Amino acid sequence: MHKRVGAYLQKTLKGEETLATSLDPRCRVTFMLPAYGEPVLRILEVLESILHMQDAGSLSEVICLVNNPEDDGTERERKARRMNTLLLELPVWRNADAFFGAHRFSQEIIERAQNIREHLPVYVIDKSHMGKELHAGNVGRARNRVLAEAVLRYERAGREGLLVSTDADVQFTDAHYLKKLLALFDQEPEIIAASGGVNFVFDPDTQAPEERDRLRAAFDRFILERSWAEIERFFKGAESQMAPEQAFFGSHMIMRSRHAAVVGGFAPLAKHEDTQLGKAFRAYAVKNGFRVGNAKRLLRAQTALRESNRTAASFLPALLRDLDASKQVQHPQTGERVPLTHAVAEQACERLEMSHTGRILQREIGDLSRLLYKNAL
């Protein structure tokens, strides 16, 4: 075992109970899924989307970590604990006996869970119940705990694997995902990690037309203001803050297991733990002759644009702003202070001529009415 891998595992897993079941000799990809207060149906949908991949049952496994909420005595905490308990008792986990599952779930849910359990290796780490919680738990610590578990399993098997870090509201719709993923890393061994693509769709839990219209307006405004901020930086000669092609986003990150441990895994942060890991990979790659890949077009996942405050970096602050309050900006032609509109932003983009930044911004602003926001993420 690499010295730095061993040090990482010792530090992260000290005093932790680890999975007893050995890694399947055929398994090459582990999906890592942190969950906090998530509905049972949502988790089933994520797992079923993985199961539907070609050869998923032999080439992959899933490790789900159910994370503890903050112990603040609020109704939000109580609800999260109830949801976590239900999830832990779902008869889908191969390392857990859900004695109460038959009484808590409908026959349809039980059958779906059992089908997943039969055909896809799925394991759970309980960090929700009293005495098992993550100390000072947050999304970074949760991701890092499940990452260490996955790394350990491959190290015990004496080989390196591929890890896909994702979220509880992500679905994989490409049946050939595993084939593409393995081909990329097999053909380009210098790639130690890669950023995956994400398509945003409107919340599947929301069917009311008026709610979808509100979400559409909120997201439209969010992208408009994000684009304008980039335009202002460009005019001032400041460095672009648009996400680079290799930027990591928590919903879809791919990495080699040993290299993930060598760079130290996820930082214990409540937000931006994903971008920090991407930076660590890039710094390590440059220093050691490796490469961080961009797989945003090759490998895509789908996630819901829901008004979640599950993490500190969720869309909630942007989506819940007062949409009627118009932001005042300087008109690019007259210099007057005017409300920010698409027309004003487009006129500003015209001044960017054919620069790389201008092309990206014009592409973003021109696609605001679409349900799928593919270009920036």
N, C-alpha and C positions, 0 to 999 in steps of 0.2 A: 504494500500500500504506500502510495506517495506520502511523504512526511506531512505535507501541508493538508492533504486530504484527511489523514488521521487526526491532525490537530483540530481541524474544523469539526469533525464528527465528535471528538471527545468534548469539545467546548459546547456544541449545540445539543448533544444527546445525553449529557451528564445527568444521571438520575432518572432518565426517561425509560419507560417501558416501550420496547420496539416490537414490530410485527414478528411473530414466530414463524409464519409460513414462508417457505423459501421461494425465491424468484423462479418462475418457470424458465427452463433452459432456452426456450424459444423466444422469450420476451425481449424486445429491443427498445420499447418506448413506454415510458410511464407518464400518465397524465396526472398532474398534481392539482387538486381542487380544494381550496379553502372554502368553508361555508359558515355563515353566521346568520342565524334567524331566517333561514331560507325555507320556503314551502316545499313539502315533499314532492309535489308534482314537478316543480322546477328542476330539482335534482334528478328525478327520473328522466326528464327530457334531455338533460345534459348527457347522462349515462347512455341513454338509447341512441343519441346522435353518435357517440363513440362506437357503440356496438354495431351500428349500421355500416361502419367502415369495413372495407374488404380486409379479411384476415385479422380483425381486431382481437378476436378471442385467443389467438395464438401469439401475435406479435406485440400485444400491449397489455397493460394493466392500469388500474386507476387507484390512486390513494386520495381519499377525501379526509380533510381535517375539519372537524366541527369545533369551532372556536367559541370561547366563552365571551359573553357580553360584559360590559363594565358593571361592576357591582354598585349601582347607584340608587337602587330601590325604586326606580321609575317604572311606569307601565311598559315602556319600551323594553326595559331589561326583562321584565316578567314575560312579555310576549316572546322575546328572543329565546329565553330559556325553554318555554313551552315548545316552540318550533324546533329547537335543537333536540329536545327529548324525543319528539316524534321522529325526527330524522334518524337519530341513533337507533331507534327501534324498528326502522324499516327493514323488512327481511330481504335485504339486498347484499349485505356485507358478508364476505366469506369468513371473516375473523370474528364475527359476533353472532350470538344467538338472540334473536328478537322474540322473547317469550310472549310479549304482549301485542305483537304485531297483528295477530289474527283478530284481536278484539278492537284494535284502534283504526284499522284501515278497511276500505271496501274490498270486495273480492277482486275487482278490476286492478286496483293498485297492488294487491298482493301478487296477482298473477304477473303483472308487468315486472315487479321487483324480482320475483323468482326466476323469470326468464332471463333477466340481466345477470343474476347471480350464477345461473347455470352456464351461460355462454361467455361471460366476460369476468376476469378476475378483478373484483372490486373490494377494496379494504377501507376501513375507517379508523381514524385516530380520534379518540374522545378527549378533547381538551375543553369540555364544557361543564361536565359534572363537578360538584364540589370536591376539592382535593386534587383535581386533575388539570385545573386551569393553567393557561400560560401566564407566567408572571408578567405583569404590565403588558397584557396582550394587546396587540394591534395587528394590522394587516401584514406588516413587514415580518413580525415575529411568527405569525401564522404561516406565511409562505415559507419562511426559513425552516420552520420545524418539519413541514412536510417534505421540503427539499432534502433535508438531512436524512430523513427516513428513506427516500428514494435512492440517494447516493449510497447509503449503507447497504441496501439490498443488492445493488450491483457490485459493490466491493466484496461482499460475502460470496458472490458468485464468481469473483475473480475477473470481472470484465467491466467495460464502460458501456453505459446506455445513453439513450436520448431522453431528455425530460421536457415535457410540455407543461408550462405553468399557465393556468387559465382561471376563469371565474365561474361562479355558480350560475350565472345567467347567460352563459355562452353555449352555443350549439355549433356543431361541426356538420356541415351539409354536404361535404365532398366525400363520396364513397371511396375515392382513391387517395385520400389524404395521407395515409400511412405509406403507400407506395411512393408518392412524391417526396415525402419527408425523408424516407430512408435513402432514396436515390440521391437527393441533394447532399446529404452528409456522407454517403459512401463515395460519391464521385469527387467531392471536394473535402478531403480530410483536414485541410488547413482551417476550415470553418469550425470554430468552437462554440458559436452561438448564433442565433438568427432571430430577427424580429418578424413576427407573423402579422398577417393582415387582418383587419377587422371591418366588418360591415355593420353599421348601425341601422336597426329597424325600430319602428315604433313599438312600444310596450305591448307584447302579446296578451298581457293580462287586462289591457284596456280596450274594450270594444266600443265604448260610447263615442259617437262621432264628434261631439263637442269637446271631449277630453283629448282626442287625437288632434283636433284642430288647435287646441291650446298648446299641446306639445310641439306641433309643427311650428307654430308661431314663436315659441320659446327657443327652439333649436335654430330656427332661421335667424333670430336676433343674436343668439350666441355666436354663430359663425360670422355674421356681419361684423359684430364688434371685435371678434378675434382678428378678422381680416384687416379691419381699419387700424387696429393697434400695430399690425405688421407694416402697413403702409406708412404710418407715422414714423416708425423706426427707420424705414428705408429712406424717407425724406431727410431725416436727421443724420443719416450716415452711420446709424447704430447697427450693431450686429443683429442679424436675423434671429428671432426666437422661434421660428417655425420648426416643427419637429423634423429632424433630419431623417433620411430614409432608414437609417439603422436604429432609430429610437425605439426603445422598448416600451410596450404598454402592457399593463398587468393582465389583460384579458387574453393575451396570446404571445408567449415568449418560449423560445426553444433553445436548449443548451445541452452540451455534453456533460454527463454527470460529474466526472472527475474535475473538469475545468471549472464547473460551477462551484465545487468545493474549494478548489485552489484559490479562486478570487474572493472567497469568504462568504458566498451565498448572499441572501438578502439582508439589507440593513434593517435594524429594528425600528422602522419609521411608520408613522400613521398615514403617510402619503409620500409619493415620489419614490417609494422603495423599488419600483420597477425601473424608472429612469436611472436611479443610482446603480442598479445592477448592470444596466447597459453600459454605463460609463466605465464601470470596473472591468467589464469584459473588453471594451475597446482599448483601455489603457494596457491591460495585460497582453492583448493581441499584438499591439504595436511593439511592445517591449520584447516579445518572445517569438515574433515571426508568424503569428497566426492571423486569423481574419474573422470579423463579425459580419455575417451575411445579412442581406435584405431579402426576406422571403414574403414580403407583403402582397405580392401579386400571385406567387406560386401557391402559397398556403394561406387560406382565409378561413376565418370563423365568423359567426354572426352573434351579435349581442344586442340586447334590448335597450332602447333609449327610454329608460324609466326614471321617474323622479326618486332616485335612491339617495339616501345619505348613509349608505353602508360603510363608506370610507370617507376620509377627509377630502379626497380628491374627486368625489362624485360630481355629477353635473348639477346637483341640487342648488348650490348657490347661484349658478348662472340661470338655471331654468325658472327659479322662483322670484327673480327680480321683477320689479314692476314694469311690465311690458309697455304700459302707456307712457312711461316717463322717457321722453326722447333725449338721447344723448346729443349734446351740442358739439359740433366739430367745425374746423375751419374749412370753408369751401375751397377746393383746389384751384379754382379759376378766379373767383372774386375776392377771396380772403375773408369773407364775412363768416360770422358764426351762424351755422344753420343746423337743423336736425339731421342726424346721420340717417341716410337712406341708401338703398341700393344704387340709385342713380348717382349720388355723390361719390360713393365708393368706386363705381365704374369710371367716373370721370377722373378720379385720382389714379386709377390703374392705367388710364391712357397715357399719363405722364411717365409711367414706368417703362414705356416703349416695349422693347422686346427682351428685357432683362429676364434672367431666370426667375427672380423673385416675382416679377410682374406676371409671367406666364402662370406661375403657381397660383397667385392671388386671383387672376382673372378666371382661372379654371374653378377655383373654390366658389367665387361669387356667382359665377354662371350656373352652378349646380345647386344652389340653395333650396330650390323647390323640390328636389328629389328626396324620396324616402331613405335611400341608401347614401350615406356620406362616405365615399370610398377614397377620395384623393388624399386628404391630409393624414389619415390614420392608416 
